[in-house]
Amino acid sequence: MSHIWMQHNEHKGKAEIPSDAADMWALKGWVPCDPPIEADPAMAEHQPRPVPEPAEPTDDTSTEEY
């Protein structure tokens, strides 16, 4: 049996409903929606580091040999 995700128009609750019963739930204010985004517990407290500005290009045209 397949399922679809539905969301209630009034309270915005989401539920996975058997597709055979979707018409019945639609009469009660439920509409098809995308599944909820699953949170990754490993990333819950992750704070991305700011990306540093690129360094200014240097004019290194010297031909000195070491």
Secondary structure as GFF3:
##gff-version 3
##sequence-region A 1 66
A	DSSP	beta_strand	3	8	.	.	.	ID=ss1
A	DSSP	beta_strand	14	18	.	.	.	ID=ss2
A	DSSP	three_ten_helix	19	21	.	.	.	ID=ss3
A	DSSP	alpha_helix	22	26	.	.	.	ID=ss4
A	DSSP	beta_strand	30	32	.	.	.	ID=ss5
A	DSSP	three_ten_helix	41	43	.	.	.	ID=ss6
###
